[in-house]
Amino acid sequence: MSNTLTLTILYFIAAHLMTWFQLNGQFIWTWFKLNPLILCLFGVPVSYLYIEATKYSFIAFDELLWPGRFIGFASWYNFICPIYSHVYGRRNQQ
């Protein structure tokens, strides 16, 4: 796997993790529920990670945009969202 593809995957995973916590933390932790404006500040690094992931996927796939979108989609819907929703959702219900 090329370095640019590795960076693409790592940046997408980091951005997805931060996004998941930013959006769903309000249902798990009181601090997140009480401080939505502070959480909005996380949008800046999240956006930067998505921009970098897109840049590196563009390079890795010979200037094609669609393959990077599929990697972003797959890393979110196949790994991050179901795993974290299951772990933290179940913990919240107990």
N, C-alpha and C positions, 0 to 999 in steps of 0.2 A: 504494500500500500504506500502510495507516495506521501511525502510530508504534507503537501497541501490538502490532500484528502483527509489525512489524520487530523489536521487543524480544523478542517470543515466540521468533522464529526464532533470533535471536542468543543468547539465554539457553539455548535447547535445544542449539544447536551447541556452545557453550562447555561445557555440562555433559556432553554426549556425548564431547567430546574429552578432558576430564579423566577421565571414567569409563574410556574406552578405555585411556589411559595407566596409570591406577591398576590396572586388572585385567590388562592384557597386558604391562606393563613388566617384570614378573618373568621373562618369556621372552626379553627383549631385553637388559636391563641387569642386571648383577650386583647393583648397589646396590638395585634394586627387590626382587630376590629375598631379599636379606639384611635388609631393613628393612620387613617387612610391617606392623608396628604403627605406624610413622611414616606409612606410606601410608594407614592407616586415618584419619588426621587430615584427609586430603583429602576424606573423606566429608562433613565439615561444609560447606565451600564448594560442593561438588557438590549437596548437598541444598538449599542456599539457592538455587542457580541453577535447580534443577527447580521449587522452590516459586514463584520469581518468574516463570518461564516459564509455569507453569500459571495464575498470577494474571493475567498479561497476555493469555494466550489466552482466558481466561474473559471478560475485558473486551472483547477484539477481536471475539469471536463472540457478543455479546449474551447472556452468561451461560449459554452451552452448554459442556459439558465435552468432548464427543466430538471436535469439530474440532481442539482443541489436542492431544488424544492422537494424532490422525492426523498432525499436523505433527511431533510428537515421534518417532513411529514412522518416518515417511518420512525425516526428516533423519538418523536413525540407520542404518536398513537400506539406504537408497539412496545415502548419501554417506559418512558417517563410517566406519562399520565396514568396508565393502569397500575403500575407498581406503587407509585406514591399515593394514588387515590385509595388503593387497597390497604396499604400500611397505615396511613394516617386516618383514613375514613373509619376503619375498624377500631383503631385506638380511640377515636373520638366517641364511638358508640358504647364503649365498655365503661 
